[in-house]
Amino acid sequence: MRYWGLSALSHDASLAVVENDQVVFAAHSERYSRIKNDPFLAEALIAEALTYGPPDAIAWYERPLLKRVRHIRAGQWAEARSRADLPRQYLRALRLPFPIPEIHYASHHQSHAAGSFATSNFDEAAVIVADAIGEFRTFTVGYFRQRGPYAILHRRSYPDSLGLLYSAFTRRCGYRPNEDEYIVMGMAAYGQPRYVDAIYEDFVEVRSPSFRLKINPHRGIGNWMPDASAEDLAASIQNVVENLMVNAATWARHRTGSRNLVLSGGIALNCVANAKVAREAGFDNVWIFPNPGDAGSSVGAVAAVTGARLRWPGPYLGTPLAGEYPVEALVKELTAGGAVGVANGRAEFGPRALGNRSLLADPRPLNMKDQVNRIKGREPFRPFAPVVRVERAHELFDMPVPTSPFMQFTATCRRPAEYAAIVHRDGTSRVQTVDRAAHPGLYALLEAWEEQTGCPLLLNTSLNSRGEPLLNSAEDVAAFTARTGLQVY
Ligand SMILES: [Fe+2]
């Protein structure tokens, strides 16, 4: 039985191929169309998925008719009238080279929850899904057991949405809502949370275990606090989100008695909030799928409609680029010039480059941050992340979790003066830990790099230019090298 999981028609379309319970392929449409956050399924993505054979069934990541009802209730008439966003119509219009099989629909939050739980190794877990909006649900706390139904213990619905509120602040700070939230999170470290009380006063009512909103954040917050700096606004909304997440997670632990927490939905991309939850909510283990936003719900939809635990080999699920991991060439280039690209193996499924489509650099020179920013053409205040062998991570960082293989948690760097390029304004780093079994090539690279230079870290950022999707194919890499002059192996 071959399922295609599909997440499309909103933002960040993706496709997953699941054979029985094995995830064999998963990728983002934007990597193929080269259109950032592409909401539609790219032709080349479909072609690559078809190399695994046509699907016997399709799992769609949300319920389109329910979503339509919400569009009508919210007065979003353009969306409500469109017929092109009904999955079957949409897939027909793509003129796929196979008959469209049965389409199974899962609810938006069920896809988030089931996909994240199905890829964890927990027998049972408390699950929090927090995002902007799917159909109606915006925030759910539930409990999963290996067998037995998913029990929802608490829910909030549109327009009480933490994700939409964060997006409203993203717009207020001068950035694009639904795309640039990560920039606001990075900017928060440069500001003071001066407006926390004002946010509670004007927008957020704490209602245990979560919150209600006093406004509809879909309509934005206009020019709220016109004299406030973007940095202070960012710090303030970030503080509110962190506290609400810690409150909900703490409640979930008491309510379920579980030692395991699963976080999912777009809010789980907020690595500063994740670290705070990991530290303060009292769980022993926290699992976040490497792609917890809507793009990851292509995998999640299959988990939701089949009810299966999924076998998956890690986040390297996309386009393959052949060859051994080029350890020797990378060390040589890093020693000589400080920075190098690597495009090897299967592309990452998820927003982070985790060593297969990465720009790597020596984290020690003071000018390295500027050098890498120049290559990528991006904003100077954005932090870069370090990659480190898991055995060395705790000695170098005050980690909130034992391992962080997908860069989902921030940790205070214990030697910030030595590694300026990977430490953010607030003294933290978004750490990626690597163990030998999960990525032997990257692990061997870190070993060889340390042996040669004594430095246990590398700076790891995505291999792309500003505003561009992560490089995917050999052709993308060739064009990037021609444009930037950076060597890529
Ligand atoms: Fe979502």
Boltz pocket constraint, residues with backbone or C-beta under 6 A from the ligand:
constraints:
  - pocket:
      binder: B
      contacts: [[A, 108], [A, 112], [A, 131], [A, 132], [A, 133], [A, 134], [A, 265], [A, 266], [A, 292], [A, 293], [A, 294]]
      max_distance: 6.0
